[in-house]
Structures are given as structure tokens and as C-alpha cells.
Amino acid sequence: MSTPFPIEPLAQYLRALGLADNDALTVVPLSGGQSNPTYRITTKDRSYVLRKKPPGQLLASAHAIDREYRVMRALQGSNVPVPRMLAYCEDTQIVGTPFYLMEFLDGRVLIDQSLPGMAPAGRGAIYREMNRVIAALHNVNYQALGLETFGKPGNYFARQIARWSRQCQESTLPVNEAMQKLMEWLPAHIPEGDETTLVHGDYRLDNLVFHPTEPRVIGVLDWELSTLGHPLADLSYQCMAWHIPHALWRGIAGLDLAALGIPSESEYVGWYAQATGRDPSQHWDFYMAYNLFRMAAILHGIAQRAADGSAAADDAEKTGHKAGPLAEIGWQCAQRYDEKLGK
């Protein structure tokens, strides 16, 4: 099988770090993220994960693997399970772009949020554990971990809305009507009050590695979008699943959740409120509209990369086409928020 980069420079680098001997390496692409190419590196008796920037012209704020490495390294030993970081390298002569190495976690990555094949109690335990970990993340003292410069505290929604709107406006691909409406509506409806925690930015089922047999997370992955931000933006991002139809993309809307053993959205949010003391209910439809816009903007960016020929995943173009339908669900949430406010 052909490899995406010459193996020998990487082998020399690993040997210099004491992470490999003179035996041959194998390099196998790992499925998953649309953004940063990721590979399993196997030696005679050890496995690692290499995650690198993609080649080509990149958006200035995208593909921040240095930030991924920094935050996961800071979280080692905390209540948030992460893989062990091994090395970060900016030398482009080794695999063509900057990269980092981390331990390979031997566990389960669950893609379908309806958790097919599990008993109802097993599904409930998985959702309980997801909730426990995101609550633990938002309860982390980020200053104590040396992450006080990891982002700008405060004003998170305004900055994020501006960032993703700008990315859409700079795109050469057309932006649908619902996206345009959300870009206008969101800045004018940001709720009062603010809070800053460490946020993952892409917290969802398939970015978690579960123990092979237990309903226990052994590693949270894909920290590229992590920053200092509003915890309820992070929670509501995961809760988009309850609003997105299963047939559209990664959602559980329309399924018989009680029969499956999966909590309702309000039950899931209630667990989080108990664990953190935060009550998201008053502005929930705003948070949901914001996140559906943000997700649509991310997918629009994937479609742009597919059009430019720099996308990491084979299904990038198909994934990018989901931006419009997600924006339309987001606009429905915005209208519902206006109705509740009597606008």
C-alpha cells in the first residue's frame, strides 16, 4: 500500500525520540476528521497516532494542530480523559507539514448516535458518560492548567458569529438564504450575561474513545476548535443531535428515544445543570440557532475545501451539501426564540 509521505524521515525522527527501533513502520490512514489528516503509526510493538496539517493554501485560523497539542497536554491528569501527548514537530521536511504524535487509544469510537445494537440501558449509560465528561471539562480551572492565554475571555458569541460569518463571506461558494438571515439575526440577539470556561468546540459522540467494554470515555479527541469560550455554547453544540433528523446527518431527531433508552434533550440538559449549576433553558433556542449556524458554516468551509481540492476526507463534497439544511433548522430555532420573547 502506498503511503502519503516518505516513511524513512519519520522513522528517523521516532528513533531519535526513542519511540521506535530499527524495525519497519507501517502508516495507515485513520477515518474521521474532515480537517487534519490523521494516521496510525505502528512499530513492532507500539502504536501511535500522527495528526498533521493538510498541504496547500489554508485559512489562517484553520488546522490549528499546535493548539490541539497544547490543550491535550495541559489536560493530562485532569478529570477530562485525553490521549498522552508524545511530541510536536514543525519541521516540514519529515511528513510535509507540521504534526504531532500521541498515544493510540485502543477503544471504541461510536459513530451513530442512535447506538444500534446496544440494549437501552447501555445506551443510557453512554449518554450519561458523555454528559459527565463535558461537565468535567467546563468545571476545569483553565488558569491552573496554564491555559489563560488559550483564548480571549468574554464576548464569545459575538466573536464566533463574526468569525464564521467572515469565513462564509470570503468563500467563493454561494451561501443559502437561511445562512444569510442567521448572519444578520444572531449578532442582534446575543443574551446578556457571560461566562468563560475551556470549551472543546466539537464535542460529540464520535470524537470520544470509549473503553472496549465499559461505558467509560478513555479519550476526548479532535480539539482543533477548542478555546476559551461560553460553556453553554459547547453544551448546546452537542445537543444539536436532538434537532437534526437521523436521516440528514448524525442526528437523533424523530427517533423513539424512550424505547431506545436515550434521554430526551431536556433530561440530558438537566443532568448537566445538576453537575455544573448552570441553567441553559432561558436562551436555549438562541444557543441552538447559533450552533446550527456555526455547524453550517463549518460544513460550508468543508465544501469550499472540496471545491479547492484540499479536503482531507473523500466525502467532503457530500458533507458540505448539508450546510443549507442545517442552517434552515437553525433559522427555525431563531424564529422560535423571537416568539418566546414576543418579537
DOKOLKOL-983976 format. One record per residue: x, y, z of N, C-alpha, C in turn; residue in three letters. Coordinates in steps of 0.02 Angstrom, whole numbers, padded with zeros to 5 digits, always signed. Example, Ala and Ser with C-alpha at 12.3 -4.5 7.8 and 13.67 -1.06 7.14 Angstrom:
2
+00660-00284+00390+00615-00225+00390+00660-00165+00390ALA
+00642-00112+00354+00684-00053+00357+00645+00002+00394SER
//
This chain:
343
+00043-00060+00000+00000+00000+00000+00044+00062+00000MET
+00029+00109-00042+00068+00171-00045+00056+00212+00017SER
+00106+00251+00038+00100+00293+00098+00094+00366+00077THR
+00062+00407+00118+00050+00477+00100+00112+00521+00104PRO
+00166+00494+00133+00229+00531+00139+00285+00480+00146PHE
+00347+00498+00130+00403+00451+00138+00410+00430+00211PRO
+00417+00366+00223+00418+00340+00292+00486+00350+00325ILE
+00540+00347+00288+00606+00347+00320+00620+00409+00362GLU
+00605+00471+00339+00617+00529+00383+00578+00524+00448PRO
+00516+00498+00446+00477+00489+00507+00509+00436+00551LEU
+00532+00382+00521+00564+00329+00560+00626+00355+00596ALA
+00665+00396+00562+00724+00425+00594+00705+00471+00652GLN
+00652+00510+00642+00627+00555+00694+00605+00515+00756TYR
+00566+00461+00745+00543+00420+00800+00600+00386+00836LEU
+00650+00363+00798+00707+00331+00830+00745+00381+00874ARG
+00751+00443+00850+00786+00494+00888+00751+00510+00954ALA
+00685+00502+00954+00646+00514+01015+00641+00452+01060LEU
+00668+00396+01037+00662+00334+01074+00594+00302+01069GLY
+00556+00321+01017+00489+00294+01008+00486+00236+00958LEU
+00542+00220+00928+00545+00165+00879+00616+00138+00877ALA
+00622+00075+00857+00688+00046+00847+00699+00039+00771ASP
+00739-00008+00751+00756-00014+00680+00706-00056+00640ASN
+00654-00079+00672+00604-00118+00635+00563-00072+00590ASP
+00530-00102+00542+00492-00063+00493+00430-00031+00525ALA
+00411+00028+00499+00350+00061+00520+00295+00047+00469LEU
+00234+00045+00493+00177+00047+00447+00137+00110+00461THR
+00110+00139+00407+00070+00200+00412+00003+00187+00380VAL
-00051+00194+00419-00119+00181+00394-00163+00241+00409VAL
-00198+00269+00360-00243+00325+00374-00299+00304+00421PRO
-00317+00348+00467-00374+00338+00511-00432+00377+00485LEU
-00491+00346+00484-00551+00382+00461-00572+00431+00515SER
-00613+00479+00496-00638+00526+00546-00638+00597+00520GLY
-00597+00640+00552-00600+00712+00541-00595+00734+00469GLY
-00631+00787+00453-00630+00816+00386-00570+00862+00377GLN
-00536+00879+00432-00490+00936+00429-00417+00915+00426SER
-00392+00882+00477-00321+00868+00481-00308+00794+00469ASN
-00269+00777+00418-00255+00706+00404-00224+00671+00465PRO
-00248+00611+00479-00229+00575+00540-00212+00504+00522THR
-00158+00478+00552-00131+00412+00533-00113+00372+00595TYR
-00121+00307+00590-00096+00262+00642-00026+00239+00620ARG
+00021+00250+00664+00091+00230+00652+00105+00170+00696ILE
+00125+00114+00666+00136+00053+00704+00208+00030+00696THR
+00240+00017+00753+00307-00013+00754+00297-00087+00773THR
+00351-00120+00788+00348-00192+00804+00301-00204+00863LYS
+00304-00161+00914+00265-00175+00975+00228-00115+01002ASP
+00225-00059+00963+00191+00000+00987+00151+00033+00931ARG
+00099+00070+00951+00059+00108+00903+00053+00180+00926SER
+00056+00226+00878+00048+00297+00891-00002+00325+00841TYR
-00024+00385+00855-00065+00423+00807-00027+00485+00787VAL
-00022+00496+00723+00009+00557+00695-00046+00598+00664LEU
-00050+00662+00683-00101+00707+00656-00063+00768+00629ARG
-00077+00785+00566-00038+00836+00532-00083+00887+00498LYS
-00054+00944+00484-00090+00993+00443-00096+00966+00372LYS
-00150+00983+00338-00154+00963+00267-00108+01007+00225PRO
-00090+00984+00166-00050+01025+00122-00092+01080+00089PRO
-00058+01126+00057-00094+01176+00017-00106+01241+00054GLY
-00139+01287+00019-00156+01352+00047-00213+01344+00097GLN
-00203+01369+00159-00252+01357+00212-00277+01423+00241LEU
-00339+01423+00265-00365+01481+00302-00322+01493+00364LEU
-00310+01556+00379-00262+01574+00432-00279+01542+00499ALA
-00343+01538+00516-00362+01514+00583-00377+01439+00585SER
-00372+01406+00527-00392+01335+00524-00333+01288+00536ALA
-00349+01225+00551-00299+01172+00555-00248+01185+00611HIS
-00272+01210+00668-00227+01231+00722-00205+01171+00764ALA
-00163+01129+00735-00142+01068+00771-00098+01086+00830ILE
-00064+01143+00828-00024+01164+00886-00068+01176+00946ASP
-00128+01203+00934-00175+01214+00989-00202+01148+01016ARG
-00216+01101+00971-00239+01035+00993-00187+01004+01040GLU
-00125+01006+01019-00072+00976+01058-00066+01011+01126TYR
-00069+01077+01126-00062+01114+01188-00117+01098+01238ARG
-00179+01096+01216-00234+01086+01263-00235+01015+01289VAL
-00222+00966+01247-00221+00897+01270-00163+00884+01318MET
-00108+00916+01304-00051+00909+01350-00067+00940+01418ARG
-00101+00997+01418-00120+01030+01480-00169+00989+01521ALA
-00212+00951+01487-00265+00914+01521-00242+00846+01547LEU
-00180+00826+01534-00155+00762+01559-00164+00760+01635GLN
-00194+00708+01660-00202+00701+01733-00263+00737+01762GLY
-00302+00771+01720-00362+00805+01744-00421+00757+01743SER
-00481+00782+01759-00541+00741+01756-00567+00731+01684ASN
-00533+00762+01636-00552+00755+01566-00503+00706+01533VAL
-00525+00647+01514-00479+00598+01486-00455+00617+01416PRO
-00389+00617+01406-00360+00633+01341-00302+00585+01327VAL
-00284+00574+01264-00226+00532+01249-00162+00567+01274PRO
-00111+00526+01286-00046+00554+01307-00011+00584+01247ARG
+00011+00646+01255+00047+00680+01201+00121+00660+01203MET
+00150+00648+01144+00218+00623+01140+00267+00673+01109LEU
+00246+00710+01058+00292+00758+01026+00252+00803+00979ALA
+00277+00865+00973+00252+00912+00922+00310+00933+00879TYR
+00300+00934+00813+00355+00948+00767+00333+00995+00711CYS
+00370+01049+00703+00356+01098+00650+00400+01088+00588GLU
+00445+01039+00590+00490+01027+00534+00451+00997+00476ASP
+00443+01035+00422+00403+01012+00365+00441+00961+00322THR
+00505+00948+00338+00543+00900+00298+00526+00827+00316GLN
+00489+00816+00370+00478+00748+00393+00417+00716+00359ILE
+00358+00748+00367+00298+00721+00335+00264+00774+00290VAL
+00298+00828+00276+00273+00878+00229+00240+00939+00261GLY
+00212+00931+00321+00180+00986+00357+00192+00974+00432THR
+00181+01025+00475+00187+01014+00547+00140+00959+00571PRO
+00160+00924+00625+00120+00868+00650+00133+00859+00725PHE
+00090+00818+00756+00105+00796+00824+00092+00722+00829TYR
+00121+00692+00881+00114+00621+00895+00081+00612+00963LEU
+00036+00564+00967+00005+00546+01031-00003+00471+01034MET
-00018+00447+01095-00029+00375+01102-00092+00354+01064GLU
-00092+00293+01042-00152+00264+01011-00195+00233+01065PHE
-00258+00253+01067-00305+00226+01117-00343+00168+01088LEU
-00337+00111+01120-00371+00050+01096-00440+00048+01128ASP
-00489+00073+01092-00557+00075+01119-00608+00080+01063GLY
-00668+00102+01081-00724+00105+01034-00738+00178+01015ARG
-00744+00191+00950-00769+00255+00926-00838+00241+00897VAL
-00889+00270+00929-00959+00256+00910-00983+00313+00866LEU
-01004+00297+00805-01021+00348+00756-01095+00366+00758ILE
-01138+00316+00758-01210+00327+00753-01238+00341+00822ASP
-01267+00401+00830-01290+00422+00897-01352+00385+00921GLN
-01382+00345+00877-01437+00303+00900-01410+00238+00931SER
-01345+00227+00927-01310+00171+00958-01343+00104+00941LEU
-01346+00087+00877-01378+00024+00857-01342-00036+00887PRO
-01382-00087+00903-01354-00149+00929-01345-00150+01004GLY
-01356-00094+01038-01349-00091+01111-01417-00100+01144MET
-01416-00124+01206-01476-00126+01247-01492-00056+01271ALA
-01555-00041+01287-01574+00025+01310-01531+00050+01369PRO
-01518+00006+01417-01478+00027+01475-01407+00046+01454ALA
-01380+00010+01405-01313+00026+01381-01311+00093+01346GLY
-01363+00109+01308-01367+00175+01275-01370+00230+01328ARG
-01413+00220+01377-01419+00270+01430-01353+00282+01465GLY
-01315+00228+01477-01250+00235+01511-01201+00274+01469ALA
-01202+00264+01402-01158+00302+01358-01174+00376+01361ILE
-01238+00393+01359-01258+00464+01361-01242+00495+01429TYR
-01250+00457+01482-01231+00481+01549-01157+00499+01551ARG
-01116+00455+01522-01044+00465+01523-01024+00525+01480GLU
-01055+00533+01422-01041+00593+01381-01055+00656+01420MET
-01111+00655+01457-01131+00713+01496-01082+00726+01553ASN
-01060+00673+01585-01012+00680+01640-00948+00713+01617ARG
-00924+00693+01558-00859+00718+01534-00865+00791+01512VAL
-00919+00811+01479-00924+00881+01459-00933+00926+01520ILE
-00968+00901+01571-00974+00940+01633-00906+00947+01666ALA
-00867+00893+01666-00799+00895+01695-00756+00946+01658ALA
-00762+00947+01592-00723+00995+01552-00740+01067+01572LEU
-00804+01082+01579-00824+01150+01594-00811+01169+01667HIS
-00796+01120+01709-00778+01133+01778-00703+01138+01789ASN
-00663+01128+01736-00590+01132+01741-00569+01204+01756VAL
-00519+01211+01798-00488+01277+01811-00434+01287+01758ASN
-00452+01321+01704-00406+01326+01648-00344+01368+01665TYR
-00351+01417+01711-00292+01456+01730-00241+01411+01765GLN
-00266+01367+01808-00220+01322+01844-00182+01275+01797ALA
-00212+01262+01738-00179+01219+01689-00133+01258+01642LEU
-00126+01323+01653-00083+01364+01610-00115+01382+01544GLY
-00181+01382+01541-00216+01396+01478-00250+01464+01478LEU
-00227+01510+01521-00259+01576+01524-00250+01616+01460GLU
-00200+01597+01418-00190+01632+01354-00217+01590+01295THR
-00257+01540+01309-00281+01494+01257-00337+01525+01215PHE
-00364+01580+01237-00416+01615+01201-00431+01680+01237GLY
-00477+01718+01209-00496+01781+01240-00557+01769+01285LYS
-00552+01785+01349-00610+01776+01392-00664+01828+01377PRO
-00727+01805+01378-00783+01851+01368-00800+01864+01295GLY
-00863+01886+01284-00887+01907+01218-00882+01851+01166ASN
-00889+01789+01188-00876+01732+01146-00924+01728+01086TYR
-00990+01736+01099-01038+01728+01045-01025+01780+00990PHE
-01014+01843+01009-01003+01895+00959-00941+01879+00917ALA
-00888+01857+00949-00827+01842+00912-00835+01782+00866ARG
-00870+01731+00890-00879+01671+00849-00926+01685+00790GLN
-00980+01722+00803-01026+01738+00748-00990+01778+00694ILE
-00948+01826+00716-00909+01866+00667-00860+01822+00629ALA
-00828+01776+00665-00778+01733+00632-00809+01690+00578ARG
-00863+01655+00595-00892+01609+00547-00930+01645+00492TRP
-00957+01704+00508-00988+01744+00455-00935+01767+00405SER
-00879+01787+00430-00825+01811+00387-00801+01754+00341ARG
-00794+01693+00370-00773+01637+00328-00823+01624+00272GLN
-00888+01628+00288-00938+01618+00236-00935+01673+00183CYS
-00925+01734+00205-00924+01790+00158-00862+01788+00113GLN
-00807+01759+00139-00746+01754+00099-00746+01695+00052GLU
-00796+01651+00060-00800+01591+00018-00820+01609-00053SER
-00796+01569-00099-00816+01578-00169-00881+01541-00185THR
-00905+01499-00138-00967+01462-00148-01026+01503-00124LEU
-01084+01497-00155-01143+01536-00132-01166+01513-00063PRO
-01193+01560-00024-01219+01548+00043-01295+01551+00040VAL
-01330+01501+00068-01403+01498+00060-01439+01552+00102ASN
-01504+01559+00089-01543+01613+00120-01546+01608+00196GLU
-01555+01548+00222-01558+01539+00295-01493+01560+00328ALA
-01436+01544+00297-01371+01566+00323-01366+01642+00323MET
-01389+01673+00270-01387+01747+00266-01430+01777+00322GLN
-01490+01749+00333-01534+01775+00385-01502+01767+00454LYS
-01471+01709+00467-01439+01698+00532-01380+01745+00543LEU
-01343+01760+00491-01287+01806+00498-01311+01875+00519MET
-01371+01894+00498-01399+01958+00518-01432+01954+00587GLU
-01467+01899+00600-01507+01893+00661-01464+01882+00724TRP
-01415+01838+00720-01378+01817+00779-01344+01874+00817LEU
-01307+01920+00784-01273+01972+00823-01321+02016+00862PRO
-01384+02022+00839-01433+02066+00872-01470+02031+00929ALA
-01457+01967+00941-01496+01929+00990-01453+01894+01042HIS
-01390+01913+01049-01345+01881+01098-01372+01895+01168ILE
-01384+01843+01208-01410+01854+01276-01361+01893+01320PRO
-01388+01929+01368-01346+01963+01417-01314+01912+01464GLU
-01260+01933+01497-01225+01888+01542-01172+01849+01505GLY
-01119+01833+01539-01063+01800+01506-01027+01754+01556ASP
-00994+01705+01529-00953+01660+01570-00900+01630+01525GLU
-00842+01616+01553-00788+01587+01514-00762+01523+01547THR
-00759+01471+01507-00726+01408+01527-00685+01383+01469THR
-00649+01329+01480-00619+01293+01424-00676+01257+01387LEU
-00679+01264+01321-00729+01230+01281-00695+01188+01227VAL
-00726+01132+01210-00698+01087+01159-00711+01113+01089HIS
-00771+01137+01077-00788+01165+01011-00815+01115+00962GLY
-00806+01049+00975-00831+00998+00929-00847+00935+00969ASP
-00878+00946+01027-00891+00890+01073-00951+00851+01049TYR
-00939+00790+01028-00992+00746+01004-00970+00673+01011ARG
-01017+00628+01003-01005+00557+01015-00943+00531+00979LEU
-00937+00545+00915-00883+00513+00876-00815+00547+00885ASP
-00811+00597+00929-00746+00624+00949-00725+00598+01017ASN
-00759+00546+01040-00742+00514+01104-00720+00442+01090LEU
-00670+00420+01128-00650+00350+01126-00673+00318+01191VAL
-00715+00266+01185-00740+00231+01244-00698+00168+01257PHE
-00696+00150+01320-00665+00087+01340-00694+00030+01298HIS
-00654-00021+01283-00678-00076+01239-00742-00109+01263PRO
-00753-00113+01328-00813-00148+01353-00855-00107+01401THR
-00826-00056+01431-00862-00017+01482-00889+00048+01451GLU
-00944+00076+01480-00969+00141+01456-00928+00198+01488PRO
-00864+00199+01471-00818+00246+01502-00774+00278+01448ARG
-00771+00344+01447-00729+00379+01399-00657+00374+01421VAL
-00613+00351+01375-00541+00348+01391-00503+00402+01354ILE
-00536+00438+01309-00502+00493+01275-00550+00537+01236GLY
-00543+00603+01243-00579+00651+01202-00531+00674+01147VAL
-00553+00670+01084-00510+00685+01027-00533+00748+00991LEU
-00494+00768+00940-00512+00822+00893-00525+00889+00928ASP
-00472+00917+00957-00476+00979+00995-00460+01040+00952TRP
-00463+01034+00887-00442+01089+00843-00481+01153+00855GLU
-00544+01147+00872-00587+01206+00882-00592+01228+00955LEU
-00552+01198+00998-00555+01215+01069-00527+01285+01082SER
-00554+01317+01134-00532+01385+01152-00560+01401+01220THR
-00553+01463+01242-00590+01487+01299-00655+01515+01273LEU
-00711+01492+01300-00775+01513+01273-00831+01503+01321GLY
-00892+01508+01296-00951+01502+01337-00971+01429+01344HIS
-00976+01403+01405-00991+01331+01412-01057+01310+01382PRO
-01107+01355+01383-01172+01335+01356-01173+01333+01280LEU
-01126+01367+01248-01116+01359+01176-01091+01289+01162ALA
-01046+01265+01204-01017+01199+01196-01068+01144+01208ASP
-01107+01151+01262-01159+01102+01277-01211+01099+01222LEU
-01236+01157+01201-01289+01158+01151-01264+01133+01083SER
-01200+01139+01070-01172+01110+01009-01185+01035+01008TYR
-01170+01001+01063-01182+00929+01064-01257+00914+01058GLN
-01298+00957+01087-01370+00945+01088-01404+00959+01021CYS
-01367+00983+00972-01396+00988+00905-01422+00921+00881MET
-01393+00867+00907-01413+00800+00885-01488+00789+00895ALA
-01517+00819+00947-01589+00810+00960-01632+00849+00910TRP
-01601+00893+00870-01638+00935+00823-01626+00914+00750HIS
-01575+00874+00738-01557+00854+00670-01586+00785+00655ILE
-01626+00779+00603-01655+00713+00586-01600+00661+00574PRO
-01615+00600+00596-01568+00546+00590-01548+00535+00517HIS
-01595+00544+00472-01582+00531+00401-01539+00586+00370ALA
-01537+00645+00401-01499+00700+00372-01425+00693+00388LEU
-01410+00689+00454-01338+00687+00471-01329+00681+00546TRP
-01308+00625+00570-01284+00616+00639-01335+00635+00693ARG
-01397+00644+00675-01446+00666+00725-01487+00609+00753GLY
-01528+00625+00804-01574+00576+00833-01645+00604+00835ILE
-01657+00661+00802-01724+00690+00799-01771+00641+00762ALA
-01830+00632+00789-01879+00589+00757-01876+00517+00778GLY
-01825+00497+00817-01820+00428+00840-01860+00419+00905LEU
-01879+00358+00920-01914+00343+00982-01861+00337+01037ASP
-01842+00393+01066-01787+00395+01114-01801+00354+01177LEU
-01863+00358+01201-01880+00321+01262-01871+00246+01251ALA
-01893+00222+01194-01885+00150+01180-01812+00130+01173ALA
-01772+00177+01146-01701+00163+01136-01661+00168+01202LEU
-01690+00201+01252-01653+00211+01314-01610+00274+01313GLY
-01621+00317+01262-01583+00379+01256-01622+00435+01290ILE
-01589+00476+01330-01625+00530+01365-01653+00581+01316PRO
-01707+00615+01337-01730+00672+01299-01680+00729+01306SER
-01686+00779+01262-01641+00836+01267-01647+00870+01335GLU
-01708+00879+01359-01717+00914+01423-01687+00874+01481SER
-01692+00807+01477-01662+00765+01529-01586+00771+01527GLU
-01558+00769+01467-01485+00774+01459-01460+00841+01486TYR
-01495+00895+01468-01476+00961+01491-01484+00965+01567VAL
-01534+00931+01594-01544+00930+01666-01486+00898+01703GLY
-01459+00843+01676-01400+00812+01706-01342+00862+01710TRP
-01333+00897+01655-01278+00946+01652-01289+01002+01704TYR
-01352+01025+01709-01367+01078+01757-01352+01055+01828ALA
-01368+00993+01844-01353+00965+01910-01278+00963+01923GLN
-01240+00945+01872-01168+00936+01882-01130+01002+01884ALA
-01157+01055+01853-01119+01117+01846-01152+01177+01880THR
-01217+01172+01895-01252+01229+01923-01274+01281+01872GLY
-01267+01265+01807-01287+01312+01754-01354+01291+01726ARG
-01399+01340+01718-01465+01326+01689-01470+01358+01619ASP
-01467+01318+01566-01467+01346+01498-01536+01362+01470PRO
-01590+01347+01506-01656+01343+01475-01681+01409+01447SER
-01666+01466+01479-01696+01530+01458-01679+01548+01386GLN
-01617+01537+01366-01594+01559+01299-01577+01499+01254HIS
-01607+01441+01269-01587+01380+01234-01596+01386+01158TRP
-01650+01417+01135-01662+01421+01063-01610+01466+01029ASP
-01586+01518+01064-01531+01558+01037-01468+01515+01030PHE
-01451+01479+01083-01390+01438+01081-01395+01387+01023TYR
-01455+01361+01013-01463+01310+00960-01458+01343+00891MET
-01489+01402+00883-01483+01437+00819-01410+01454+00804ALA
-01375+01477+00855-01304+01494+00847-01264+01433+00824TYR
-01274+01377+00858-01234+01318+00843-01251+01288+00775ASN
-01314+01289+00756-01331+01264+00690-01302+01308+00636LEU
-01300+01374+00648-01265+01419+00601-01191+01403+00598PHE
-01161+01396+00656-01089+01382+00659-01072+01316+00624ARG
-01113+01264+00637-01101+01200+00604-01111+01206+00529MET
-01161+01243+00508-01172+01254+00436-01112+01289+00406ALA
-01084+01338+00442-01026+01374+00417-00965+01328+00411ALA
-00957+01284+00461-00902+01235+00458-00910+01190+00397ILE
-00971+01165+00386-00984+01121+00328-00975+01159+00263LEU
-00993+01223+00263-00982+01265+00204-00907+01269+00189HIS
-00867+01274+00243-00794+01275+00234-00768+01210+00207GLY
-00798+01154+00228-00778+01088+00201-00795+01085+00127ILE
-00854+01111+00109-00873+01113+00038-00824+01156-00002ALA
-00801+01211+00028-00752+01254-00005-00687+01216-00016GLN
-00665+01180+00036-00603+01141+00028-00610+01087-00025ARG
-00670+01057-00028-00681+01007-00081-00677+01039-00149ALA
-00706+01099-00156-00703+01134-00220-00631+01155-00237ALA
-00591+01169-00185-00522+01191-00196-00474+01132-00204ASP
-00499+01071-00187-00456+01012-00192-00411+01000-00133GLY
-00426+01032-00075-00382+01024-00016-00417+00988+00042SER
-00475+00956+00030-00511+00922+00084-00476+00857+00102ALA
-00477+00841+00169-00443+00780+00192-00485+00718+00181ALA
-00551+00724+00181-00594+00665+00178-00625+00656+00108ALA
-00636+00594+00091-00664+00578+00024-00735+00603+00016ASP
-00773+00607+00071-00843+00626+00066-00854+00700+00081ASP
-00802+00741+00073-00806+00811+00092-00861+00848+00054ALA
-00867+00835-00011-00917+00870-00051-00987+00853-00027GLU
-01000+00789-00015-01066+00767+00010-01080+00798+00078LYS
-01030+00799+00122-01039+00829+00188-01054+00903+00183THR
-01019+00937+00139-01028+01009+00131-01099+01027+00110GLY
-01133+00983+00073-01201+00997+00050-01252+00998+00107HIS
-01232+00976+00167-01279+00976+00224-01282+01045+00257LYS
-01240+01092+00236-01239+01158+00267-01307+01192+00263ALA
-01338+01192+00204-01402+01226+00194-01457+01199+00238GLY
-01469+01133+00239-01522+01106+00282-01511+01121+00356PRO
-01448+01120+00379-01435+01136+00450-01451+01209+00464LEU
-01432+01253+00418-01448+01324+00427-01523+01335+00431ALA
-01561+01298+00392-01634+01306+00393-01663+01284+00461GLU
-01637+01231+00490-01659+01212+00557-01640+01266+00607ILE
-01581+01295+00599-01558+01350+00642-01604+01410+00638GLY
-01627+01426+00577-01672+01484+00569-01739+01470+00603TRP
-01762+01408+00603-01823+01390+00639-01814+01402+00715GLN
-01756+01385+00741-01742+01398+00812-01742+01473+00826CYS
-01713+01512+00781-01712+01585+00789-01783+01613+00792ALA
-01825+01589+00747-01895+01613+00747-01932+01593+00811GLN
-01917+01533+00836-01948+01510+00898-01925+01554+00957ARG
-01861+01573+00957-01835+01617+01010-01870+01685+01008TYR
-01879+01712+00948-01915+01776+00941-01986+01770+00968ASP
-02019+01714+00952-02088+01705+00977-02091+01704+01053GLU
-02042+01671+01084-02041+01668+01157-02029+01737+01187LYS
-01990+01778+01153-01977+01846+01177-02032+01894+01158LEU
-02081+01870+01120-02135+01912+01099-02118+01962+01045GLY
-02068+01943+01003-02046+01989+00949-02085+01974+00886LYS
//
